[in-house]
Amino acid sequence: MRASLPTHDSIQEFEGARHDRLWDGMTLWLEGHTDSAAGAVYLLGYCVEMALKCAYFRVLGLQISDPITALELRAAQAKAVAYGVTARTEAYHSVQFWCDLLREQRRAIGLPFESIFEQQLIDEVTIVYARWSIEMRYKTNYTTSATLDRVLKAVEWFDLNYSRLYSP
């Protein structure tokens, strides 16, 4: 018998998963085993993906319990095209895609990020994008401890600044 899971995704579900995977990833990091570095980076990168997705859907005005279905994801992709976002969705897992779409959505509604904060956001996303991808789940460990440490710093930045991603 399969585990019983919620029937739809929502900001609430994404945020809960983000917190759970943050602790899972940090636990692997704290264990300090080099053979768990890729798992830690995978989980920590996922946290950044969820933070960006949640922030985007919050900026759109979705409530935390509103369903996020394939329809909302396809609408996000269509909006990205309309805004001129060129980052690929990578099956809706690309941190670059969600970052660019979030930035453009905020601009479109007249709430752009402050330039210094936006540059920090871009910098941290660039760090994560270069070191994390959804395909990591299918690969053996090629992750160094330095990579893990840098991704952890980026994730900490996102955790500290999460509410700023979606607040006016």
N, C-alpha and C positions, 0 to 999 in steps of 0.2 A: 504494500500500500504506500502510495506517495504521501509526502508531508503535505498538510493543508496549508496553502498560501493564500494571501489576498487575491481576489479575482481581477484586480486591475492595479496598475501603477498609479502613483500620485506623488505630489511633492512630499507629502508626509512619509510615504514608503521610501522614496529616494533618499530623503534626509535621514531616516532611520538606518537605511543600509549604509549611507555615507559614514555615520558615526560608528556603526558596527565594524565596517571594514577598516576604518581608521585605527581602531583598537587592535583588530586582527593584524594589520600591517605593522603597527608599532610593537606588538608582542614579538613578531618575527624579528624585527630590527633589534629589539632589546636582547633577544637570545644570542645575537651576534654570530650565528652560524653562517658561514659563507654559502652553504648550499641552500639557505632559505632567503638569500638576498633577492632573487628574482621574484619569489612569492610576495615578499614585502613590497617591492616596487610595484608589482602588479596590483596589489590591494590599495596601495597609497595613490597610485595613478587613477584608479577607479574613484577614489574620494574626490579628486579634482574634477573628473568628468561629472559626477553627481552634483557637486557644488555649482558648476557652470550651468548644467541643465536646470536645476532647481531655480537658480537666480533668473534665468531666461523666462521660465514659465511664471515665476512670481512677477517679473516686470510686465508680462503680458496681462496680468491681473487674475490668473488662476488662483483659486483658494487651495489650501493645502490638501484638502481631501478630494478635489476635482480629479476625475480620471485623466490620465495621460495615456493615450492609445496611439495606435499607428496613425490615426487621423491627425492628431496633434503633431506627431513627428513629421508627417508629410507636409503639413502646413508650415512647420518651421523650415523645412527644406525649401518650400516655395517662397517663403519670405526671404530666405537667404539669397535666393536667385534674384529676387526683386531688388534687394539691397546691394547686389553686386559682390556678395561674399563668394570668394573663390575657393576657400578651403573645402576639401571633400568631407562628406559626412562620415565616411568610414563606418557605414551601418549605424550611424547615430552615436558613435563612440568617440569621435575625434574631439579632443580638448581644444584644438585649434578652431574647428568649426563652431563649437559652442561659444568660445570666447569671442570670435569675430561677430557671430550673430547677436550675442548679448550686447556688445559694444554698439553695433548698428541699430539694434532695437531701442536702446537708450537714447541714441542720437535722434532717432525718428520721433520719439515722444517728447523731445526737448529736455532730456535728463542725461546729457553726456557725462561721463566720468571726468573728474578733474584730471588735467594732463599728467601730473606726477603719478597719481594713483593708476591711471590707465597704462602708463609706461611700466609701472611695477607689475600690473596684471599681465601685460604682454610678455614681460621678461620671465615671470614665473611659469606662465603657460608654455613658453618656448623651452624652458628647462624640462618640464614634464613631457612635452610632446617629443622631444629628442630622445627621451629615455624610457618612454612607456608606450605601449600599444596593446590593443585588445588581443593581438596575436601572441602576446607573451604567454598566454595560457597554454599554448601548444608547443612551446620551445623549452629546451633545457636551460640551465642557468648560465647566462653569459654576463651577469650583472656583477659589477665590482662594488666593494664597500663604499668607495667614493661616490659612485652613482647613487647608491641607496641613501647615503647621507644627504646628497644634494636634493634628491626628490623629497626626502623627509622635510627639509627646510622649506621647499615650495609648498608642501601640504600644510605645514604649520602656518605659512603666510595665508593660505586660503582659509584655514580654520579661524584665524584671527580676524580676517577681513570679510568673512562670508556675508554678513548682513549688509556690508557696504556694496556688495555686488548687486543687490536688488533694492536697496533703500533709495529714496529720492535725495 
